[in-house]
Amino acid sequence: MVAFEQFEKQFPTDDACREFIVKQRWPHGVRCPRCQSGEKIYALKARPFHWVCKNANCGGRPGYRFSVTTGTIFMDTKVSLKIWFKIGYLMLTSKKGISSLQVRRVIFGEDSGTDWRTAWYICHRWRAAMRGDAFDLSGNGPLEMDETYIGGKDRNRHWGKKSAQRRKAAGPRTGLEKVGESVGYGKVGVIGAIERKGNVVARVIGDMDARTLGSFARNVAKDKVSVVITDENPAYSHAFGNHTEHATVNHGRGEYVRGNIHTNNIESFWSLLKRGVVGTYHKVSKDYLPLYLNEFSFRHNNRHNPNAFADLITTCGN
């Protein structure tokens, strides 16, 4: 990614942003977002960055009019595209994310009168654009797979993860805590897979049962992965085909690395995600958690991509 000063020079006006969107969205010429045709598309001289499609099966005789932002996350926005681009840049370059309140302070200013919901909406639209192929893995190298829990109320966390205030109020641990205290009741289950030095895929799942874990594992691994590494969870035992080797490390027995067999990479991704949730956002609802997974996954998968922002623009269509 370029430095912020260079980024601002590249997009000094809204028209510069629109030109960039045209270049990334239609590299081979403008196409109609309704019929996807590149023929009989005419620019409207009176309205820059607006076109009309005259295809009979689309707009017919009157034609279908569209703009550079039609069918994108920027459609019908009243906020300057310069602002949209700056927020997208900040989200891509903030390793642990940036909250909507911080965006409001940095971009709009405390005294601007802009509602924090404006920043919140724009951030979520960018997160929606960061979606990708659900199982876009190359199949090169070992594949690590693991599941975790995100969120939950303080009273339902594991004893060692509770706040100091709640541990003090609860008194010393007796080993007789309620079931909810030990399993993290109220948290949201998330499963992920990561390639060594490659991409990560993370999804919210409703249950941690064998059928759910097995379905995700089969869709991700398929037959192109030579070896899949998990922990000792028995749900993975029968998830893979005969062409896929399945190796495990037994965390319950204190085993975390055995030669090249470990799940350290996916656990590092979970650690970064949780630090972002706790330290940056403080609280993430179950409804919006998939969007935050989009953000952290996209940022990880494009960590070495100098054209990450340009690639993000190409995904901005609804």
Secondary structure, DSSP 8 states (H G I E B T S, - for coil): ---HHHHHHH--SHHHHHHHHHHHH-TTS---TTT---SSEEE-TTSTTEEEE--TTTTTTT-EEEETTTTBTTTT--S-HHHHHHHHHHHHH-TT---HHHHIIIII-TTS---HHHHHHHHHHHHHHT---TT-----S-EEEEEEEE---GGGS-GGGS-HHHHHHH-S--S---HHHHHTTT-EEEEEEEETTS-EEEEE-S--SHHHHHHHHHHHHTTT-SEEEE-S-GGGTTSS-TTSEEEE--GGGT--EETTEE-HHHHHHHHHHHHHIIIIIS---TTTHHHHHHHHHHHHHTTT-TTHHHHHHHT-B-
